[in-house]
Amino acid sequence: MKQKYLFTLFLFSFLMIAAPANAQESDRVPERTEIPIDGLSIYPNPVTGGKVYISTTKNQDKVIEIYNVLGKPVHKTRLRGREMDVSTLTPGIYILKIQEGKAKATRKLVVK
């Protein structure tokens, strides 16, 4: 009886260790590749005059989302030119999510 108990315990332990290792290999999700924005330039950074300029090589319309450091969205806009008004933002550090067509980028923005 003691042998069967030990054998069952050993078998159960082996299956618990081996099963997750196999599951990880088969359930692997392919990585998403983000298309970078060519020639992305954000200036001035830090922002002092309430305006920030965002330019790219293609200079197409951009969707701009601004988040605070806690991840809360504070501003969203569609940028048709290069100049964006950030005078309503309080001084601090923000995260910019920029999308131009299918290309995306995330950058830090400091407002003084």
C-alpha positions as protocol buffer text, in pm:
chain_id: "A"
residue {
  index: 1
  type: MET
  ca { x: 0 y: 0 z: 0 }
}
residue {
  index: 2
  type: LYS
  ca { x: 280 y: 240 z: 88 }
}
residue {
  index: 3
  type: GLN
  ca { x: 453 y: 166 z: -245 }
}
residue {
  index: 4
  type: LYS
  ca { x: 138 y: 244 z: -446 }
}
residue {
  index: 5
  type: TYR
  ca { x: 93 y: 570 z: -257 }
}
residue {
  index: 6
  type: LEU
  ca { x: 452 y: 676 z: -326 }
}
residue {
  index: 7
  type: PHE
  ca { x: 428 y: 571 z: -690 }
}
residue {
  index: 8
  type: THR
  ca { x: 102 y: 767 z: -736 }
}
residue {
  index: 9
  type: LEU
  ca { x: 252 y: 1072 z: -564 }
}
residue {
  index: 10
  type: PHE
  ca { x: 564 y: 1051 z: -785 }
}
residue {
  index: 11
  type: LEU
  ca { x: 355 y: 1011 z: -1102 }
}
residue {
  index: 12
  type: PHE
  ca { x: 127 y: 1301 z: -1011 }
}
residue {
  index: 13
  type: SER
  ca { x: 427 y: 1526 z: -935 }
}
residue {
  index: 14
  type: PHE
  ca { x: 594 y: 1435 z: -1264 }
}
residue {
  index: 15
  type: LEU
  ca { x: 278 y: 1512 z: -1462 }
}
residue {
  index: 16
  type: MET
  ca { x: 231 y: 1848 z: -1290 }
}
residue {
  index: 17
  type: ILE
  ca { x: 587 y: 1950 z: -1373 }
}
residue {
  index: 18
  type: ALA
  ca { x: 587 y: 1821 z: -1731 }
}
residue {
  index: 19
  type: ALA
  ca { x: 242 y: 1944 z: -1837 }
}
residue {
  index: 20
  type: PRO
  ca { x: 301 y: 2322 z: -1801 }
}
residue {
  index: 21
  type: ALA
  ca { x: 632 y: 2299 z: -1987 }
}
residue {
  index: 22
  type: ASN
  ca { x: 462 y: 2140 z: -2287 }
}
residue {
  index: 23
  type: ALA
  ca { x: 167 y: 2378 z: -2270 }
}
residue {
  index: 24
  type: GLN
  ca { x: 392 y: 2683 z: -2284 }
}
residue {
  index: 25
  type: GLU
  ca { x: 553 y: 2571 z: -2609 }
}
residue {
  index: 26
  type: SER
  ca { x: 225 y: 2490 z: -2786 }
}
residue {
  index: 27
  type: ASP
  ca { x: 29 y: 2793 z: -2657 }
}
residue {
  index: 28
  type: ARG
  ca { x: 294 y: 3044 z: -2753 }
}
residue {
  index: 29
  type: VAL
  ca { x: 140 y: 3354 z: -2912 }
}
residue {
  index: 30
  type: PRO
  ca { x: 339 y: 3509 z: -3196 }
}
residue {
  index: 31
  type: GLU
  ca { x: 485 y: 3849 z: -3113 }
}
residue {
  index: 32
  type: ARG
  ca { x: 321 y: 4154 z: -3264 }
}
residue {
  index: 33
  type: THR
  ca { x: 557 y: 4372 z: -3454 }
}
residue {
  index: 34
  type: GLU
  ca { x: 491 y: 4742 z: -3439 }
}
residue {
  index: 35
  type: ILE
  ca { x: 556 y: 4944 z: -3753 }
}
residue {
  index: 36
  type: PRO
  ca { x: 773 y: 5243 z: -3655 }
}
residue {
  index: 37
  type: ILE
  ca { x: 700 y: 5596 z: -3774 }
}
residue {
  index: 38
  type: ASP
  ca { x: 972 y: 5710 z: -4015 }
}
residue {
  index: 39
  type: GLY
  ca { x: 1153 y: 6029 z: -3919 }
}
residue {
  index: 40
  type: LEU
  ca { x: 948 y: 6095 z: -3605 }
}
residue {
  index: 41
  type: SER
  ca { x: 1060 y: 6414 z: -3430 }
}
residue {
  index: 42
  type: ILE
  ca { x: 901 y: 6571 z: -3122 }
}
residue {
  index: 43
  type: TYR
  ca { x: 1030 y: 6913 z: -3014 }
}
residue {
  index: 44
  type: PRO
  ca { x: 1078 y: 7102 z: -2792 }
}
residue {
  index: 45
  type: ASN
  ca { x: 1087 y: 6842 z: -2519 }
}
residue {
  index: 46
  type: PRO
  ca { x: 1054 y: 6957 z: -2243 }
}
residue {
  index: 47
  type: VAL
  ca { x: 770 y: 7184 z: -2355 }
}
residue {
  index: 48
  type: THR
  ca { x: 780 y: 7535 z: -2210 }
}
residue {
  index: 49
  type: GLY
  ca { x: 565 y: 7750 z: -2441 }
}
residue {
  index: 50
  type: GLY
  ca { x: 249 y: 7539 z: -2456 }
}
residue {
  index: 51
  type: LYS
  ca { x: 317 y: 7417 z: -2811 }
}
residue {
  index: 52
  type: VAL
  ca { x: 489 y: 7100 z: -2925 }
}
residue {
  index: 53
  type: TYR
  ca { x: 579 y: 7014 z: -3283 }
}
residue {
  index: 54
  type: ILE
  ca { x: 548 y: 6658 z: -3413 }
}
residue {
  index: 55
  type: SER
  ca { x: 691 y: 6593 z: -3756 }
}
residue {
  index: 56
  type: THR
  ca { x: 750 y: 6280 z: -3962 }
}
residue {
  index: 57
  type: THR
  ca { x: 887 y: 6194 z: -4303 }
}
residue {
  index: 58
  type: LYS
  ca { x: 540 y: 6137 z: -4454 }
}
residue {
  index: 59
  type: ASN
  ca { x: 374 y: 6421 z: -4257 }
}
residue {
  index: 60
  type: GLN
  ca { x: 29 y: 6255 z: -4277 }
}
residue {
  index: 61
  type: ASP
  ca { x: -260 y: 6306 z: -4034 }
}
residue {
  index: 62
  type: LYS
  ca { x: -180 y: 6163 z: -3692 }
}
residue {
  index: 63
  type: VAL
  ca { x: -392 y: 6043 z: -3403 }
}
residue {
  index: 64
  type: ILE
  ca { x: -233 y: 6162 z: -3078 }
}
residue {
  index: 65
  type: GLU
  ca { x: -328 y: 6023 z: -2737 }
}
residue {
  index: 66
  type: ILE
  ca { x: -175 y: 6171 z: -2422 }
}
residue {
  index: 67
  type: TYR
  ca { x: -169 y: 5976 z: -2095 }
}
residue {
  index: 68
  type: ASN
  ca { x: -46 y: 6075 z: -1750 }
}
residue {
  index: 69
  type: VAL
  ca { x: 209 y: 5857 z: -1571 }
}
residue {
  index: 70
  type: LEU
  ca { x: -72 y: 5658 z: -1407 }
}
residue {
  index: 71
  type: GLY
  ca { x: -202 y: 5557 z: -1751 }
}
residue {
  index: 72
  type: LYS
  ca { x: -512 y: 5775 z: -1739 }
}
residue {
  index: 73
  type: PRO
  ca { x: -597 y: 5935 z: -2076 }
}
residue {
  index: 74
  type: VAL
  ca { x: -588 y: 6315 z: -2050 }
}
residue {
  index: 75
  type: HIS
  ca { x: -610 y: 6429 z: -2415 }
}
residue {
  index: 76
  type: LYS
  ca { x: -683 y: 6284 z: -2759 }
}
residue {
  index: 77
  type: THR
  ca { x: -669 y: 6470 z: -3087 }
}
residue {
  index: 78
  type: ARG
  ca { x: -617 y: 6434 z: -3461 }
}
residue {
  index: 79
  type: LEU
  ca { x: -317 y: 6634 z: -3574 }
}
residue {
  index: 80
  type: ARG
  ca { x: -334 y: 6757 z: -3935 }
}
residue {
  index: 81
  type: GLY
  ca { x: -18 y: 6970 z: -3935 }
}
residue {
  index: 82
  type: ARG
  ca { x: 283 y: 6967 z: -3706 }
}
residue {
  index: 83
  type: GLU
  ca { x: 184 y: 7201 z: -3422 }
}
residue {
  index: 84
  type: MET
  ca { x: -7 y: 7072 z: -3118 }
}
residue {
  index: 85
  type: ASP
  ca { x: -131 y: 7289 z: -2832 }
}
residue {
  index: 86
  type: VAL
  ca { x: -56 y: 7139 z: -2489 }
}
residue {
  index: 87
  type: SER
  ca { x: -115 y: 7456 z: -2285 }
}
residue {
  index: 88
  type: THR
  ca { x: -406 y: 7291 z: -2102 }
}
residue {
  index: 89
  type: LEU
  ca { x: -177 y: 7023 z: -1955 }
}
residue {
  index: 90
  type: THR
  ca { x: -41 y: 7079 z: -1606 }
}
residue {
  index: 91
  type: PRO
  ca { x: 337 y: 7056 z: -1567 }
}
residue {
  index: 92
  type: GLY
  ca { x: 451 y: 6696 z: -1546 }
}
residue {
  index: 93
  type: ILE
  ca { x: 551 y: 6386 z: -1738 }
}
residue {
  index: 94
  type: TYR
  ca { x: 319 y: 6238 z: -1999 }
}
residue {
  index: 95
  type: ILE
  ca { x: 315 y: 5948 z: -2245 }
}
residue {
  index: 96
  type: LEU
  ca { x: 236 y: 6023 z: -2611 }
}
residue {
  index: 97
  type: LYS
  ca { x: 88 y: 5750 z: -2829 }
}
residue {
  index: 98
  type: ILE
  ca { x: 115 y: 5853 z: -3192 }
}
residue {
  index: 99
  type: GLN
  ca { x: -44 y: 5674 z: -3487 }
}
residue {
  index: 100
  type: GLU
  ca { x: 20 y: 5773 z: -3847 }
}
residue {
  index: 101
  type: GLY
  ca { x: -158 y: 5535 z: -4081 }
}
residue {
  index: 102
  type: LYS
  ca { x: -62 y: 5186 z: -3962 }
}
residue {
  index: 103
  type: ALA
  ca { x: 262 y: 5306 z: -3803 }
}
residue {
  index: 104
  type: LYS
  ca { x: 267 y: 5364 z: -3426 }
}
residue {
  index: 105
  type: ALA
  ca { x: 507 y: 5509 z: -3171 }
}
residue {
  index: 106
  type: THR
  ca { x: 511 y: 5580 z: -2800 }
}
residue {
  index: 107
  type: ARG
  ca { x: 722 y: 5864 z: -2655 }
}
residue {
  index: 108
  type: LYS
  ca { x: 767 y: 6051 z: -2329 }
}
residue {
  index: 109
  type: LEU
  ca { x: 672 y: 6419 z: -2312 }
}
residue {
  index: 110
  type: VAL
  ca { x: 774 y: 6657 z: -2035 }
}
residue {
  index: 111
  type: VAL
  ca { x: 564 y: 6971 z: -1981 }
}
residue {
  index: 112
  type: LYS
  ca { x: 718 y: 7251 z: -1772 }
}
